[in-house]
Amino acid sequence: MNAFDLRELSDASEVYLCHDEGYFPVLINPQDEEILAVLRGGAGHVGITGWLDAVRSLDGGKTWGPPTVIVDTEVDDRNPAVGHALDGTVVVAYHAQGSYNKDGSWGHNLRRVQMRLTCSHDGGVTWEPSQPLNYKPMEKCSAYGRICTLTDGTMLLPIYGSVIGTSEQTNDHAYILRSYDNGQTWGEPTLIAAGYNETGLLLLPNGDLVAAMRSGDQRALLSVSRSTDGGTTWTEPIPVTNDREHPADLTLLSNGWILLFFGVRHEPFGVSALVSKDNGQTWDERRLIVCDDLGDNDLGYPSTVKLGDRLVTAYYCAPRQWNAPDFRGEGTFARALLYSESVLLAAIV
């Protein structure tokens, strides 16, 4: 398999966002050189003591401030999706998971869960008290990744799960929800595809949408679907990665190419990317390696922002402590690769 290591780019550098936390990082660029990362701390991959933190960079990702709490309730606050409304509001939707036994162990059959929202009006410095999503049919679903904002201000929230009041027998249904008021209220769900979850969304300059979704079967690969009508209808998903390569993050380059980033949960464990030069219809075979040094760990969930010519790709790595009530994330970290788009394109053209 052809591969190119992004760490070999002449200006590439690695930087840590935080230590002993950092699960599921999502990056956005509120303005100028600022980057906001929303991520999980306080517990392992699963744990009722989990909360959501904000970590901010004011210099384009070169340095990062200390984590500050966005939301920390008596349940497991997790699975953030982050978006930037046209009026400047930063919106975070997340999964408030209370399905734990008295000893702190995971009790997946309890179904004590609620989708919730919080907002910031100063780029992620301060946050409003969280509120329920208030769309009851999907209150037990989970958000993922980046909320996509269309040119008319409509916000599209990637969400997955089963809809209350239907005969669905699986949680693996990938949807989008819509907001017309800068993320305050949500509704009008559209099914992208059944059998998928954790959807990365990207708006193209021509108004089309690209969705990259994790399959809900044991293969756990990524498939891509496209919409030409604002997300109302979607093409049949087409597989693009190998097994155990997930979840997705999509980034548009200045020349129109798309980068699809994903975690690699097999040898060599790390984060990679594929390139599409035709709006997500086909993908080059050559792999772009972000990192391959994470070991057999809990890892990935990449998120990339573009600031002018600079690209910043963040991801996490954590010990495999799936359901340990006493684990608080020790040894976990969130790290990012910084590199220039122009140098990247010159190397891979």
C-alpha beads as a LAMMPS data file, in Angstrom:
LAMMPS data file: protein, C-alpha beads

349 atoms
348 bonds

1 atom types
1 bond types

-500.0 500.0 xlo xhi
-500.0 500.0 ylo yhi
-500.0 500.0 zlo zhi

Masses

1 110.0

Atoms # bond

1 1 1 0.000 0.000 0.000
2 1 1 1.402 3.417 -0.971
3 1 1 1.738 5.752 1.983
4 1 1 3.140 9.160 2.800
5 1 1 4.012 10.167 6.351
6 1 1 2.803 13.699 7.095
7 1 1 5.328 13.943 9.918
8 1 1 8.039 14.066 7.234
9 1 1 6.750 17.348 5.814
10 1 1 9.373 20.061 6.205
11 1 1 7.333 22.175 8.610
12 1 1 5.420 19.444 10.471
13 1 1 5.436 19.413 14.259
14 1 1 3.577 17.586 17.033
15 1 1 2.110 19.237 20.107
16 1 1 0.109 17.937 23.086
17 1 1 -3.240 19.523 23.888
18 1 1 -3.558 17.872 27.309
19 1 1 -2.514 14.875 29.410
20 1 1 -4.536 12.423 31.518
21 1 1 -7.662 13.284 29.530
22 1 1 -8.589 14.124 25.939
23 1 1 -11.042 11.532 24.631
24 1 1 -13.045 12.348 21.459
25 1 1 -11.519 15.771 20.634
26 1 1 -13.467 18.040 18.266
27 1 1 -11.780 21.185 16.905
28 1 1 -13.290 24.365 15.531
29 1 1 -11.783 27.738 14.600
30 1 1 -13.933 30.470 16.224
31 1 1 -11.884 33.309 14.738
32 1 1 -8.423 34.340 13.546
33 1 1 -5.730 32.119 15.112
34 1 1 -7.985 30.701 17.842
35 1 1 -8.721 26.978 18.012
36 1 1 -11.233 25.488 20.419
37 1 1 -10.992 21.799 21.297
38 1 1 -13.901 20.158 23.105
39 1 1 -12.946 16.832 24.686
40 1 1 -13.673 14.437 27.511
41 1 1 -12.000 14.251 30.896
42 1 1 -12.659 12.851 34.368
43 1 1 -13.026 9.194 33.385
44 1 1 -12.001 6.561 30.912
45 1 1 -13.734 5.705 27.648
46 1 1 -16.726 4.745 29.810
47 1 1 -17.261 6.121 33.315
48 1 1 -19.947 8.013 35.198
49 1 1 -17.421 10.592 36.450
50 1 1 -16.769 11.854 32.912
51 1 1 -17.145 15.537 32.004
52 1 1 -16.531 17.781 28.990
53 1 1 -13.646 20.230 28.869
54 1 1 -12.588 23.058 26.586
55 1 1 -8.929 23.463 25.640
56 1 1 -8.032 26.617 23.696
57 1 1 -5.134 27.734 21.542
58 1 1 -4.652 31.409 20.661
59 1 1 -1.734 30.877 18.284
60 1 1 -3.016 28.451 15.689
61 1 1 -2.362 25.289 17.664
62 1 1 1.258 25.891 18.638
63 1 1 0.452 26.165 22.347
64 1 1 -2.620 25.230 24.388
65 1 1 -4.054 26.532 27.617
66 1 1 -5.228 24.384 30.524
67 1 1 -8.536 22.504 30.276
68 1 1 -11.601 24.315 31.598
69 1 1 -14.892 22.588 32.383
70 1 1 -17.804 23.023 29.970
71 1 1 -20.239 20.693 31.714
72 1 1 -19.882 18.318 34.659
73 1 1 -23.052 16.746 36.042
74 1 1 -23.802 13.711 38.191
75 1 1 -23.907 11.518 35.070
76 1 1 -21.413 10.683 32.308
77 1 1 -21.122 13.753 30.032
78 1 1 -19.638 12.490 26.773
79 1 1 -19.672 12.289 22.959
80 1 1 -19.507 15.986 22.024
81 1 1 -20.496 17.456 18.680
82 1 1 -19.363 21.040 18.123
83 1 1 -20.470 23.713 15.672
84 1 1 -20.144 27.403 14.932
85 1 1 -23.346 29.292 14.104
86 1 1 -23.327 32.232 11.698
87 1 1 -23.956 34.647 14.598
88 1 1 -20.763 33.417 16.308
89 1 1 -22.421 31.110 18.851
90 1 1 -20.448 27.949 19.593
91 1 1 -22.868 25.057 20.057
92 1 1 -22.018 21.785 21.830
93 1 1 -24.455 18.873 21.714
94 1 1 -23.568 15.886 23.864
95 1 1 -24.720 12.597 25.354
96 1 1 -25.605 12.669 29.090
97 1 1 -25.281 9.000 29.962
98 1 1 -26.572 7.789 33.314
99 1 1 -26.710 4.056 32.642
100 1 1 -24.407 2.960 35.453
101 1 1 -24.917 0.607 38.377
102 1 1 -24.438 1.692 41.999
103 1 1 -20.845 0.421 41.953
104 1 1 -20.060 2.579 38.916
105 1 1 -20.009 -0.299 36.446
106 1 1 -21.649 0.070 33.044
107 1 1 -25.310 -0.968 32.842
108 1 1 -26.176 -0.637 29.174
109 1 1 -29.739 -1.938 29.628
110 1 1 -30.705 0.858 32.023
111 1 1 -31.305 3.405 29.221
112 1 1 -30.892 6.392 31.541
113 1 1 -29.705 8.799 28.863
114 1 1 -30.538 12.218 27.435
115 1 1 -29.200 14.371 24.614
116 1 1 -28.265 17.861 25.857
117 1 1 -26.943 21.199 24.576
118 1 1 -24.825 24.073 25.782
119 1 1 -23.646 27.267 24.056
120 1 1 -20.850 29.806 24.304
121 1 1 -21.019 33.374 23.020
122 1 1 -17.351 34.214 23.552
123 1 1 -15.546 31.540 21.563
124 1 1 -15.568 28.910 24.279
125 1 1 -14.395 30.946 27.265
126 1 1 -17.695 30.727 29.164
127 1 1 -20.693 28.432 28.714
128 1 1 -24.414 28.583 29.368
129 1 1 -26.002 25.973 31.659
130 1 1 -26.832 22.903 29.606
131 1 1 -30.387 22.193 28.476
132 1 1 -32.135 19.123 27.048
133 1 1 -32.094 18.796 23.260
134 1 1 -35.894 18.887 23.510
135 1 1 -36.549 16.638 20.538
136 1 1 -38.068 13.692 22.350
137 1 1 -37.994 11.084 19.542
138 1 1 -34.175 11.287 19.545
139 1 1 -33.438 12.175 23.163
140 1 1 -31.628 8.864 23.734
141 1 1 -29.409 9.181 20.651
142 1 1 -25.811 10.386 20.562
143 1 1 -24.165 13.278 18.758
144 1 1 -20.836 12.992 16.981
145 1 1 -18.138 15.202 15.518
146 1 1 -18.677 18.568 13.910
147 1 1 -21.998 20.332 13.434
148 1 1 -22.192 21.573 9.844
149 1 1 -23.464 25.116 9.175
150 1 1 -24.924 25.815 5.731
151 1 1 -24.598 29.180 3.974
152 1 1 -28.191 30.100 4.899
153 1 1 -27.455 29.502 8.598
154 1 1 -29.121 26.087 8.879
155 1 1 -27.124 23.863 11.228
156 1 1 -26.915 20.107 10.660
157 1 1 -26.176 17.907 13.690
158 1 1 -24.828 14.386 13.051
159 1 1 -26.646 12.068 15.434
160 1 1 -27.040 8.315 15.664
161 1 1 -29.220 5.831 17.478
162 1 1 -32.769 4.519 17.308
163 1 1 -35.850 6.734 17.190
164 1 1 -38.412 6.425 19.999
165 1 1 -41.766 5.215 18.766
166 1 1 -40.442 3.249 15.806
167 1 1 -39.807 -0.453 15.292
168 1 1 -36.054 -0.008 14.883
169 1 1 -34.152 -2.868 16.501
170 1 1 -30.652 -1.380 16.391
171 1 1 -28.934 1.794 17.538
172 1 1 -27.034 2.005 14.269
173 1 1 -29.007 4.591 12.311
174 1 1 -27.146 7.685 11.098
175 1 1 -29.258 10.855 11.019
176 1 1 -28.943 14.594 10.801
177 1 1 -31.066 17.026 12.819
178 1 1 -31.671 20.620 11.728
179 1 1 -31.636 23.935 13.574
180 1 1 -32.797 27.248 12.096
181 1 1 -32.091 29.388 15.173
182 1 1 -28.329 29.102 15.698
183 1 1 -28.543 25.815 17.557
184 1 1 -31.203 26.705 20.132
185 1 1 -33.811 24.198 18.923
186 1 1 -33.554 21.094 16.752
187 1 1 -35.838 18.906 14.670
188 1 1 -36.624 17.687 11.132
189 1 1 -34.507 14.521 11.235
190 1 1 -33.277 12.928 8.020
191 1 1 -31.960 9.379 7.861
192 1 1 -28.645 9.172 6.009
193 1 1 -28.382 5.389 6.251
194 1 1 -29.373 2.466 8.454
195 1 1 -26.571 0.302 9.799
196 1 1 -24.187 3.216 10.444
197 1 1 -23.201 5.600 13.240
198 1 1 -20.621 8.351 14.045
199 1 1 -20.977 10.502 10.923
200 1 1 -18.493 13.105 9.721
201 1 1 -20.145 15.842 7.626
202 1 1 -18.633 18.269 5.121
203 1 1 -20.222 21.108 3.132
204 1 1 -18.732 21.592 -0.339
205 1 1 -18.507 24.977 -2.129
206 1 1 -21.256 23.946 -4.571
207 1 1 -23.644 23.227 -1.689
208 1 1 -23.356 19.440 -1.823
209 1 1 -22.781 17.471 1.393
210 1 1 -20.466 14.535 2.004
211 1 1 -21.058 12.128 4.914
212 1 1 -18.537 9.533 6.072
213 1 1 -20.086 7.000 8.472
214 1 1 -18.844 4.147 10.656
215 1 1 -20.523 0.827 9.967
216 1 1 -22.346 -0.748 12.898
217 1 1 -21.175 -4.271 12.178
218 1 1 -18.004 -5.993 13.366
219 1 1 -16.057 -4.653 10.396
220 1 1 -16.296 -1.065 11.728
221 1 1 -15.221 0.521 8.457
222 1 1 -16.111 3.868 6.890
223 1 1 -18.552 4.366 4.024
224 1 1 -19.273 7.603 2.189
225 1 1 -22.622 9.002 1.065
226 1 1 -23.401 12.274 -0.742
227 1 1 -26.339 14.686 -0.875
228 1 1 -27.105 17.321 -3.503
229 1 1 -30.240 18.721 -1.829
230 1 1 -29.101 19.980 1.549
231 1 1 -29.207 16.589 3.237
232 1 1 -32.784 15.625 2.316
233 1 1 -31.745 12.591 0.262
234 1 1 -28.510 10.613 0.263
235 1 1 -26.762 8.224 -2.081
236 1 1 -26.152 4.588 -1.169
237 1 1 -23.093 4.403 1.136
238 1 1 -19.895 3.182 -0.547
239 1 1 -17.148 1.592 1.634
240 1 1 -13.831 3.442 1.457
241 1 1 -11.646 2.160 4.334
242 1 1 -10.551 -1.220 5.584
243 1 1 -11.961 -2.962 8.650
244 1 1 -11.374 -1.309 12.043
245 1 1 -10.617 2.071 10.473
246 1 1 -12.924 4.678 12.005
247 1 1 -14.430 7.163 12.848
248 1 1 -14.333 9.901 10.204
249 1 1 -13.362 13.550 9.984
250 1 1 -13.609 15.466 6.688
251 1 1 -11.585 18.544 5.691
252 1 1 -11.831 20.623 2.509
253 1 1 -8.576 21.910 1.017
254 1 1 -8.251 25.173 -0.906
255 1 1 -7.869 23.349 -4.237
256 1 1 -11.151 21.458 -3.719
257 1 1 -9.658 18.175 -2.591
258 1 1 -11.118 16.445 0.479
259 1 1 -9.114 14.809 3.253
260 1 1 -10.819 11.936 5.074
261 1 1 -9.095 11.305 8.422
262 1 1 -9.754 8.196 10.525
263 1 1 -8.377 6.144 13.384
264 1 1 -6.515 2.941 12.521
265 1 1 -7.315 0.319 15.148
266 1 1 -5.032 -2.385 13.783
267 1 1 -1.315 -2.556 13.002
268 1 1 0.154 0.031 12.734
269 1 1 -2.117 1.662 15.313
270 1 1 -2.606 5.371 14.689
271 1 1 -4.368 7.881 12.445
272 1 1 -4.376 8.049 8.639
273 1 1 -6.140 9.906 5.831
274 1 1 -7.337 9.400 2.268
275 1 1 -7.675 12.036 -0.469
276 1 1 -10.610 12.606 -2.822
277 1 1 -10.119 14.834 -5.860
278 1 1 -13.722 14.593 -7.137
279 1 1 -15.946 15.788 -4.275
280 1 1 -15.924 12.487 -2.429
281 1 1 -16.981 10.249 -5.297
282 1 1 -13.691 8.320 -5.360
283 1 1 -10.690 8.118 -3.049
284 1 1 -6.985 7.680 -3.832
285 1 1 -5.342 4.460 -2.705
286 1 1 -2.364 6.285 -1.191
287 1 1 -2.524 6.687 2.587
288 1 1 -1.437 9.811 4.409
289 1 1 -0.030 8.853 7.817
290 1 1 -0.698 11.263 10.671
291 1 1 0.776 8.931 13.306
292 1 1 1.472 5.220 13.735
293 1 1 2.932 5.088 17.235
294 1 1 -0.144 4.709 19.445
295 1 1 0.200 0.998 20.178
296 1 1 -2.714 -1.356 20.797
297 1 1 -4.683 1.281 22.668
298 1 1 -7.973 3.139 22.718
299 1 1 -7.260 5.761 20.071
300 1 1 -8.175 7.967 17.160
301 1 1 -11.249 10.177 16.724
302 1 1 -9.280 12.697 14.640
303 1 1 -10.469 16.264 14.089
304 1 1 -8.858 18.803 11.759
305 1 1 -9.150 22.567 11.351
306 1 1 -7.654 24.727 8.618
307 1 1 -6.402 28.230 9.428
308 1 1 -5.201 29.850 6.238
309 1 1 -2.355 27.634 5.073
310 1 1 -2.044 25.756 8.361
311 1 1 -3.696 22.425 9.126
312 1 1 -4.070 21.115 12.676
313 1 1 -5.114 17.476 13.131
314 1 1 -5.874 16.349 16.693
315 1 1 -6.548 12.854 18.066
316 1 1 -6.343 10.948 21.348
317 1 1 -4.702 7.869 22.787
318 1 1 -5.718 6.141 26.038
319 1 1 -5.023 2.938 27.960
320 1 1 -7.526 0.163 27.344
321 1 1 -9.616 0.644 30.482
322 1 1 -13.062 0.151 28.970
323 1 1 -15.197 -0.406 32.049
324 1 1 -13.068 0.292 35.117
325 1 1 -15.041 2.437 37.605
326 1 1 -11.883 3.687 39.353
327 1 1 -10.070 4.774 36.173
328 1 1 -9.935 8.557 35.679
329 1 1 -7.980 8.726 32.421
330 1 1 -4.415 8.509 33.707
331 1 1 -2.021 8.087 30.786
332 1 1 -4.505 9.428 28.246
333 1 1 -3.445 12.306 25.997
334 1 1 -4.688 14.435 23.125
335 1 1 -2.050 15.326 20.554
336 1 1 -2.045 17.266 17.285
337 1 1 0.018 17.398 14.124
338 1 1 0.614 20.878 12.683
339 1 1 1.567 21.223 9.002
340 1 1 1.089 23.506 5.998
341 1 1 -1.417 22.841 3.251
342 1 1 0.934 24.229 0.599
343 1 1 3.770 21.957 1.703
344 1 1 1.382 18.991 1.835
345 1 1 0.039 19.599 -1.673
346 1 1 3.522 20.028 -3.101
347 1 1 4.489 16.667 -1.594
348 1 1 1.498 14.632 -2.768
349 1 1 0.556 16.115 -6.163

Bonds

1 1 1 2
2 1 2 3
3 1 3 4
4 1 4 5
5 1 5 6
6 1 6 7
7 1 7 8
8 1 8 9
9 1 9 10
10 1 10 11
11 1 11 12
12 1 12 13
13 1 13 14
14 1 14 15
15 1 15 16
16 1 16 17
17 1 17 18
18 1 18 19
19 1 19 20
20 1 20 21
21 1 21 22
22 1 22 23
23 1 23 24
24 1 24 25
25 1 25 26
26 1 26 27
27 1 27 28
28 1 28 29
29 1 29 30
30 1 30 31
31 1 31 32
32 1 32 33
33 1 33 34
34 1 34 35
35 1 35 36
36 1 36 37
37 1 37 38
38 1 38 39
39 1 39 40
40 1 40 41
41 1 41 42
42 1 42 43
43 1 43 44
44 1 44 45
45 1 45 46
46 1 46 47
47 1 47 48
48 1 48 49
49 1 49 50
50 1 50 51
51 1 51 52
52 1 52 53
53 1 53 54
54 1 54 55
55 1 55 56
56 1 56 57
57 1 57 58
58 1 58 59
59 1 59 60
60 1 60 61
61 1 61 62
62 1 62 63
63 1 63 64
64 1 64 65
65 1 65 66
66 1 66 67
67 1 67 68
68 1 68 69
69 1 69 70
70 1 70 71
71 1 71 72
72 1 72 73
73 1 73 74
74 1 74 75
75 1 75 76
76 1 76 77
77 1 77 78
78 1 78 79
79 1 79 80
80 1 80 81
81 1 81 82
82 1 82 83
83 1 83 84
84 1 84 85
85 1 85 86
86 1 86 87
87 1 87 88
88 1 88 89
89 1 89 90
90 1 90 91
91 1 91 92
92 1 92 93
93 1 93 94
94 1 94 95
95 1 95 96
96 1 96 97
97 1 97 98
98 1 98 99
99 1 99 100
100 1 100 101
101 1 101 102
102 1 102 103
103 1 103 104
104 1 104 105
105 1 105 106
106 1 106 107
107 1 107 108
108 1 108 109
109 1 109 110
110 1 110 111
111 1 111 112
112 1 112 113
113 1 113 114
114 1 114 115
115 1 115 116
116 1 116 117
117 1 117 118
118 1 118 119
119 1 119 120
120 1 120 121
121 1 121 122
122 1 122 123
123 1 123 124
124 1 124 125
125 1 125 126
126 1 126 127
127 1 127 128
128 1 128 129
129 1 129 130
130 1 130 131
131 1 131 132
132 1 132 133
133 1 133 134
134 1 134 135
135 1 135 136
136 1 136 137
137 1 137 138
138 1 138 139
139 1 139 140
140 1 140 141
141 1 141 142
142 1 142 143
143 1 143 144
144 1 144 145
145 1 145 146
146 1 146 147
147 1 147 148
148 1 148 149
149 1 149 150
150 1 150 151
151 1 151 152
152 1 152 153
153 1 153 154
154 1 154 155
155 1 155 156
156 1 156 157
157 1 157 158
158 1 158 159
159 1 159 160
160 1 160 161
161 1 161 162
162 1 162 163
163 1 163 164
164 1 164 165
165 1 165 166
166 1 166 167
167 1 167 168
168 1 168 169
169 1 169 170
170 1 170 171
171 1 171 172
172 1 172 173
173 1 173 174
174 1 174 175
175 1 175 176
176 1 176 177
177 1 177 178
178 1 178 179
179 1 179 180
180 1 180 181
181 1 181 182
182 1 182 183
183 1 183 184
184 1 184 185
185 1 185 186
186 1 186 187
187 1 187 188
188 1 188 189
189 1 189 190
190 1 190 191
191 1 191 192
192 1 192 193
193 1 193 194
194 1 194 195
195 1 195 196
196 1 196 197
197 1 197 198
198 1 198 199
199 1 199 200
200 1 200 201
201 1 201 202
202 1 202 203
203 1 203 204
204 1 204 205
205 1 205 206
206 1 206 207
207 1 207 208
208 1 208 209
209 1 209 210
210 1 210 211
211 1 211 212
212 1 212 213
213 1 213 214
214 1 214 215
215 1 215 216
216 1 216 217
217 1 217 218
218 1 218 219
219 1 219 220
220 1 220 221
221 1 221 222
222 1 222 223
223 1 223 224
224 1 224 225
225 1 225 226
226 1 226 227
227 1 227 228
228 1 228 229
229 1 229 230
230 1 230 231
231 1 231 232
232 1 232 233
233 1 233 234
234 1 234 235
235 1 235 236
236 1 236 237
237 1 237 238
238 1 238 239
239 1 239 240
240 1 240 241
241 1 241 242
242 1 242 243
243 1 243 244
244 1 244 245
245 1 245 246
246 1 246 247
247 1 247 248
248 1 248 249
249 1 249 250
250 1 250 251
251 1 251 252
252 1 252 253
253 1 253 254
254 1 254 255
255 1 255 256
256 1 256 257
257 1 257 258
258 1 258 259
259 1 259 260
260 1 260 261
261 1 261 262
262 1 262 263
263 1 263 264
264 1 264 265
265 1 265 266
266 1 266 267
267 1 267 268
268 1 268 269
269 1 269 270
270 1 270 271
271 1 271 272
272 1 272 273
273 1 273 274
274 1 274 275
275 1 275 276
276 1 276 277
277 1 277 278
278 1 278 279
279 1 279 280
280 1 280 281
281 1 281 282
282 1 282 283
283 1 283 284
284 1 284 285
285 1 285 286
286 1 286 287
287 1 287 288
288 1 288 289
289 1 289 290
290 1 290 291
291 1 291 292
292 1 292 293
293 1 293 294
294 1 294 295
295 1 295 296
296 1 296 297
297 1 297 298
298 1 298 299
299 1 299 300
300 1 300 301
301 1 301 302
302 1 302 303
303 1 303 304
304 1 304 305
305 1 305 306
306 1 306 307
307 1 307 308
308 1 308 309
309 1 309 310
310 1 310 311
311 1 311 312
312 1 312 313
313 1 313 314
314 1 314 315
315 1 315 316
316 1 316 317
317 1 317 318
318 1 318 319
319 1 319 320
320 1 320 321
321 1 321 322
322 1 322 323
323 1 323 324
324 1 324 325
325 1 325 326
326 1 326 327
327 1 327 328
328 1 328 329
329 1 329 330
330 1 330 331
331 1 331 332
332 1 332 333
333 1 333 334
334 1 334 335
335 1 335 336
336 1 336 337
337 1 337 338
338 1 338 339
339 1 339 340
340 1 340 341
341 1 341 342
342 1 342 343
343 1 343 344
344 1 344 345
345 1 345 346
346 1 346 347
347 1 347 348
348 1 348 349
